[in-house]
Amino acid sequence: MEVIDQTTNGGPHLNNGDTLSTDHLGDTITNINQAQTISADEIALYDRQIRLWGVKAQEKLRTANILLINLKALANEVAKNLVLAGVGSLTINDSEVVVDDDLGSQFFVSEQHIGLNTDTDPIRSKLPHFFALFNMVIATELDLDTLSTINASCRLSGRPFYAAGTHGFYGYIFADLITHDYVIEREKSNIPTVLQAETATRSIIATATKKENGKIIEMVTKREIYSPIILANSSPLPAEQLKSRRRKLQVTPLLTCLQALWEFRKISGTLPSHSRADLELFTTIATEKHKELQLPPETLRSDFLRSFLQNIGSELAPVTAFLGGQLAQDVINVLGQREQPIQNFLLFDGEESRGPVYAMHPIFNPILDGTVGTMGTADPLV
C-alpha cells in the first residue's frame, strides 16, 4: 500500500512500500487527529476552494483518511483531485502487478515499478476492521462480487463506500453512504419549510437561518438513505421513470449493459472477448436485463451493444478525467456535508456526453422520521 499524507510540513509526500502495517495506519490517523485546526498558510493555499465550500468543510477534508482501491487511470484522476484539494491522508491499495500498459494511463508509476505491486494480499481478503481504519472507501475497476464484499465490510464498519469504473467512452459511479446528512443553503422563502420526506430516500430533518449580506439564508438539513450495491444492481428503476413510455425511452442502455457485464463476469470469470460465443452470451444477458428493467426493446440497439463491447477494457483519458473529477467532488461534498450527493448510480456516456443519475433501490415501505415512503420513487436528479 501507499499513503499520501498531507498532515505535516504543509505538503503531500508519498510513503512507498510493498505493504503498509496497521501501526503505520495508526500513526497516520494520530497525526490527522492532532492537526484539527487549519493554519493560515493552508487558508492561503486553498483560498479559492474555501470560498466555494467554507473553512469547516476544508477542515473535515484535511483530517480525512481515505482508502483508494485499484490504481488505474480512473483512480489516478481521483487521487490527483483529492490530493490537490487537500485531503489529509490517501491510502492506495492495489494487489495487481504493474505492467507496461499502466505507464500510459497514470502518472504514479514509472518503468522502475514494472513487476511490483503495493499490496500482496487481495483486497477481498481484508477483514471489516481493516476498512474501519478509514473515513471513506473508494473501489475502482472491480467485478461485482468483489465490490459487494468490500461494500458489506464498509457497512459493518459504518463507512461510506464508492464504486466506479470505465470502459472506453463509458463509465459509472455508485455511492452507498448508508445514511448521510447534508446542508443546503438557500435564500429563505415566504413559504415555510416543512420537515417531511421529499422522496423515498430523502427527507428534510432540520432547518436554521442566518443573515448574510443583508439577506436571510435558510440552512436546510436533509438526510439520504442508501442501498448496498448488491441490492441496487437487482433493483427496479424509480417508479416515476417507468410510468410513461417517454421516460422509459430516455433511460440510457448503458444501465443494461453495465448490469449485463457484471453478470457475464460472474458466469465466465472474465471480460467478454470478440469471439462469437462471448458476443452471443453477452447479447442474451443484456436482453434479459433490459426486460427486467421494463425498458422498451428498441432502446437496446445493436449499434450501442457493438460500441459498448468494443470499448470494454480500454481507458480514455477524457472520460477518466471527467468521472474522476466528478467522484472526487462528490467525496469532498460528502465529507463537508454540503450539497446533494450522488443517489446512487451515475452513468456516463462519453459518445453522447450524458451523465444521468438513477436511484436504484429495492421496493419496500421504509419509515422515514415518522413518514412512510416507497423505495423506487424518482429523484429530481434523474
Summary of the structure (lengths in Angstrom):
residues: 382
radius of gyration: 21.5
end to end distance: 37.0
largest distance: 67.9
contacts: 1236
relative contact order: 0.14
helix: 41%
strand: 21%
